[in-house]
Amino acid sequence: MSTHGIPKLTISSPTELSIDRGGQRFAIHPIWLRERCQDPASIDLATGQRLHDPSGLDLDLRLVALSEPAPGRLHVRFSDGHEADFDCGAILAEAALAPGDHDCPAPQLWTSQLGDPPRARWRGNPGNPDLADWTERFLRLGFILFSGVPPEPRQVLKVASTFGFTRDTNFGAMFDVRSTPNAIDLAYTSIPLDPHTDNPYRSPVPGVQLLHCLVNETSGGLSTLVDGFAVAEALRMRDPAAFEILSRTPVRFRYRDASTELVASAPPIELDVAGRLRTIHFSPRLDFVPLLPPADLSAYYRARREFDRLLCAPEFEIRFLLARGDLVMFDNCRLLHGRTGFDPARGMRHLQGCYIDIDGPRSLYRVLRRKHTAPARISA
Ligand SMILES: O=C(O)CCC(=O)C(=O)O
């Protein structure tokens, strides 16, 4: 979401449209505006897609006339002869986005002080208010914990399809998480799992993971979640050198079984163009840093240890029992998950999981929000 406050449009001269944003005023570039023309000569009205190649626009394009024909509307004549009407609200909404913004709620970073994770009651046929509430909670906290999902096989796919399209992998559309002999992944054993992101060896990494509990009658086997963005920001503040190393050292992750071999490289802390956190890639079971000179590796290993120490610290972790009928859906690019160990001889524990892309909940959030956009005005 915006880091610039609420922007304001001003017709600053007969041939200049200005924006006030974050205490800064500057003229809007004529090509930026021309690219956003919404008239039938500029875009296909059915799809909203542009009908011309904006790279061909006159690089010296100017505004030659500006007026406000109705509240919240802007009429512009360009020096290439084109004329168009604009919705000021749409211009302002776009101007409010910082580079790399998703136009979704900003992450609300959390630590163990979040306490008992907030729960939502699952409804099989949710209405728009439920969906809006769930997607907003999910996007802010990076997870949502449902209770009341029928504890029946494949229900996880039904919940997933409410938010997006299932992402099939070599584990199938859905996978069973339970202790099995000859497990093809440590998740399918009963050992404790430290905080990790799933499938860092895939490109792209699955954006969202869902885990649904069918049975949990054993002792132990508690679920853990850590907000990787909160930990990375703590590292950035407490140990900037470690943060810097982890954000620029690509690490190789690998998965191999009889029929699959997946390899992907990414820095443990991936940043976007604005230097904000984009994705955490962290799995102590699977990471292999390339061979670098010893001094660089020593610095990297120190940085990784510090990051790992914070990721495992009680200060950042929430821990809860995923009971029969509970389902947790979390952002696999931001949160790390794990579990405490359990003894399969003392009772069954069976979860079913699947992945979707993060696009799904983000798209749902934006579509539901469309109906509530307020009109905007130009200031004098
Ligand atoms: O058993 C669990 O609670 C988590 C398993 C896991 O880490 C996974 O399926 O990715």
The ligand as an ORCA input file, in Angstrom:
! r2SCAN-3c Opt
* xyz 0 1
  O       3.318    -31.165      9.967
  C       3.168    -29.963      9.916
  O       2.476    -29.330     10.733
  C       3.858    -29.115      8.857
  C       4.384    -29.924      7.728
  C       5.147    -29.064      6.775
  O       6.054    -28.361      7.137
  C       4.763    -29.025      5.375
  O       3.905    -29.792      4.948
  O       5.335    -28.211      4.649
*
